[in-house]
Amino acid sequence: MLNQSKSVPVAILFIGVFALSALVGCNETVEPKKDALETVVVVPDPLVMLVVGDADVGERIARQWRALEDGELELVGMSVQDFVANDFKAPEDVDVLVYPPNMISELVNRDRIRKVPGDLIQSPDFNKIGLLKHFRVSIIRHQGETWAVPLGAPNFSLLVNSAVVAEKFVPKSWSKMDRALSRVASFDQENPDGIQYPAKVDMPLAERWAAWTFLARAAPSVCNRGKLSTVFDRENIKPLINQRPFVEALEQLKSIASERSYELDPAGVFRLMQSGHSAIAMAWPSVAFDPSLTPPVDEAVSDGAATGDLNQNLTQSEFSVYPLPGALRWYDQKSQRWMIRAKSDEKRVGLIGFSGLVASVAKESLNEQTAWGFLKWLPDKAISKATMAESALSGPFRASHLGEMTRWTGDWVSETSAFQYADVIEQNHQRGVVLMFPRIPQASRYLEALDVAVRQVIAGELEAQAGLDAVALQWDDITDEIGRESQRKRLREVTGI
């Protein structure tokens, strides 16, 4: 009995210890892991995005944002003209703006957008080092600060019908263009029963494109390493646009441009080349330039276009893509004389910032955190390929894009031509000398005056010197209206890339 009585407390103790162990073990078994408790899917705040100039790109961005990030994105669209007329002002509830890069300075000067945080630009997700050079160092920057993320831009190129002009005749400098056009004329003589090509260059000289085409032609004549003044004298902001290199460039443009160029934008130029109706052209390939939209035959040939079997519908035309010609000499505006370039000097000059798209966070955004996340997401390699490749205003902006060029140029461009265009883009971004129109207040007004004058000269209404003299007077009036000293200060702040 004593033995039994002594064993009772032991049994009770054993049972208590077992129960405690079981209780502790139960807690360990059923308690969810801390990570599992804190894993919450955060739905982005709804955003409102203003798209200036390309409504379709907004729809593609919205679809990707909704599908991949479960985010709501309301779209607002405005034309470039309406946005400028509205003093570059977005509706009050807009969080993100997508717009042409030449508007960055106007938006900064009006305090319409926010500066991009440094940690976003340096983040691995954004991959700044993967951007092509001029997107990284100049297009998205203004006065030493970053104000936008890039969404791509095209590159002016020389498109050459390979069946008409052999590679050895392709001009490397503008002074050799007449030789190439003579080759076109001789081809027509040897091919009297086939397609006849005008011995002229098709180029975009339609409204709002003429000024940029002219600047692309003039760039190698007015730019050189170490030279800061181009269209304005940076010391006193006097216009240089009517000086000899610009006059000479406009005179040549008038002499070599096809008559139909007056009505052509880049898409129209490309379609003529792609469909086999052009011998030499200034434009670029783009998947957005659908060749099925080629003008009717009677319109295409009305001003000396190719004749013959114009109804041919080529899925891949035989054309090659080259950099725009350069110049063997450049004009020193201080000494007012031409300087011969050394053999080692770069003869070609790139034109940047004339088209494209960038994105910024609106100054009045109430959803800033989500908006910055959106801007980090938008230029991603895969996202941008899905959203920007089909935009007529965009183009490759990451080095990785150059390996997938047919996504940007379309199936109707041969793979060879697509990668020739990739080479043109890469070369343009490797150049140390480029021309970007100065980002000063009211830059769009200066460009509009130039655009009108270039078209008047092309139409034969004015001589080149008289037309550019008129532009210089208008530019002086605009400068005086804004304030000459303030414009001089702005010009000196932004001169140089």
Steps between C-alpha positions, in 0.01 A plus 500: 500500500789731589652433160173584331454821702853617414442442129195725481687833513749364247218404266335837546831675429555288189151575375549875566832508318348308206207736488728804504713349228197425293373853549831654396533259209150587381582870497811433292306288254201722423658848518543627142841631403547870549574553130172340402307731732664813352480405130242743363430575136496878469283630217648820352305820552295600194694728268400753236737530203505777241636397159601782268514422130453120486169373636560136400808463716290586807264211433789254471657625823167477684444140386842391627464687830161342567605150397841485669467731798122490562503881488234743384612752243267768370609658170478862390611594148604832347653597169837674500335816369232504771753432776723786385199731461399410857838628623623142554248451777351160582162442668520531880457129576779376271777299669724411204574680174621328181621757247766590239846561654539849352233614747704419812640851541158659458355276771794560734486877450127498582549270802268237350707184570706352783871425493570126481648369830859386478425163660252422220754581229770295674277203587578163337138475383533820296839388359634840402820352357290304249369819339657619177738788567301808401186378678713464811698825491289759318149420377348450846712766669471878522738740674691214662196323646290202389133579444365204306552138402551414130245318289694500174559713191570445129824576319512681167657268244573481130288234328636381166331279242769236454382408150551858380800632693791268575680536832803668338276789390342557844616848612703523820493881480235740372739623233480153341119495477495626139714203400245262651210676328686482169513126551121498539464693173728259315304204638184649348671530163606136513153389608261679259228236514510451875451719803630854458619678815531874552865592548404669825490420871168430672501668840248614766425865423137501609386749764680453834765278336674745266701673773634171638594368155682826431690481832596139426654617173670804655636326811839384361562846353456685831618250763852402597666372815544782751265735313214622721301746288282356225169672426552782753812685611528397863663831592211726394230259372509658156363259235756322285235325292551733201875454476674333207493134612125507555434683173715252310324206667154635415600571141618142459189365669283687252703374203498131595153462658233328293192713434281255691717548811305818578205283609692210656554413865751226600236228468414609146867507403560152638196352326619628162840338555357176637258461210778550244398850389804692626871488422648705788317625809546660843292323766524184711332158513222448754240234563255789541548600134255242363579456128137414424436874544713592198330788314294414190706480181371826355601687815837325523604595148339841472826688552753302304492175691611167360290376211443152367362216707405717796244257635762251608455407866832384640499329839873577532650758267867502412620809679798563723532730801800732544588793727414842361790652304752714682709799395868532413506858634326696772434871542671691780248769583750712693750534219223464239693256287486135403734257675613174338463200730804287569493142377461377857202729571146366505326617181147416611291669769191351662172687552340412834190606690300583185245226562430222748322464833596538866300469824498721811310524827267799511582761764140490629476119524335375820622144440870571487624168640302293250592741220873450563452124505320532167789700351749236615285226341423675170850503335566134587637307202205263466232757588633763260522245221131419547384860538733722295614298197182577306513874563589719202670740745716242673796278420761285678649665806675212676804312372300179544235630256756499219512121508127477426467756224228329298267558795551873440518505120228250403489187288488703179860610555763237427712381791807640327346848474375481860849435634650764272267742678625362833855586387389856413345542845806362677734725302288807574520429873875450485560840343640772718351777283124531462249777439205553732294816464567716808254434781415859575160652581263517201723273291188379317435854372850530355459162330157586363638813333783296348262230380283751314799664331659172390173397335473838327849458356430143389179620332694767310331790676827633647871469436695323773682810623184712510305226678763450771546878539128518577539219754785688672282809536214296644736327743629836620142616556419187703816546706425865571143413598618238750798703623839495332708480814293218651515308171876555478537360850284197415693435180834506680363257760387245242766540230707189454398136528 
